[in-house]
């Protein structure tokens, strides 16, 4: 059986063909999961976001005009939902940190493993910087593709990428000094 094009599956899905929609989900769920996991880790929240991506996609099928590839559209939804999750986490962490400092409790855990340290510092980046760094450095998209996915100018993409790299270098150099 010949594999159907995304465009054909979209039209069938719009007509209520759930088997066609399931094929779209199966075809693209790995890429969506990879983007979300690279931004927030393999957490239950990542699974929830992955499911929400396809729920939103299904709800917006009639609005999808095919001006971009299905994968681009889905990744855009995934990034937006992930950024929202990261921003809500930052707010929660800020509240927790203020409670922590008020109670005199401090985190003294030494992070020896370089990968863990990089992960830790990456998650502290502003969500907009994380999105650019994830797409460009982890997922391997070009600067142009990253700009299209995030719907931001190329200059903004380059600026955010440079700032993310600078912040990571600075944080790592402070932690790794003898």
C-alpha positions, 0 to 999 in steps of 0.5 A: 500500500502506497503511503499517502501524502500529508495533504491527502490525510488532512483532507480525509481528516477534515471529513471525519476520517479518524484513521487518516488523522491517526496516520498523521499523528503516528507519522509526526509524533516522534518529531514533536516529542523530540522537540518538546523533550529537548526543551523540558526533558522526558517528563510527564509534562512533555507527554501532556504537551505532546498530546495537547499538540495533536488535540489542538491540531485536530481542533484547528484542522479546518483552519489549516490551509497547507501554506506550511508543511504539517510538520512545521505547523505541529512543531510550531504548536509544540514550541508555543505550548512548551514555552508556555509551560517553561514560563509557568515553571519559571514563575513557580520556581521564582515563588519557590526560590523566594520561599526558600531564601526566606527559610534559609534553605539553599541548594548545595548539590554539586553537579559533577557530570558535565551533561547534567550541568549543561542540562541544568543551565540550559533549563535556566535559559529564557524560554525564547532562547531555549526554543531557538537553541533547541531547534538550531543546536539540538534538532539541527534546523537551519537558522532560516528554518528556525526563524520560520518555525518560531515566526521571528525574523532571522536577526532575532533568531541569530541574536537569541542563539548568540545570547543563549550560547553566551549565557551557557558558556558563562555559566559553565565557565563559572562552574567548571573553574578549578 
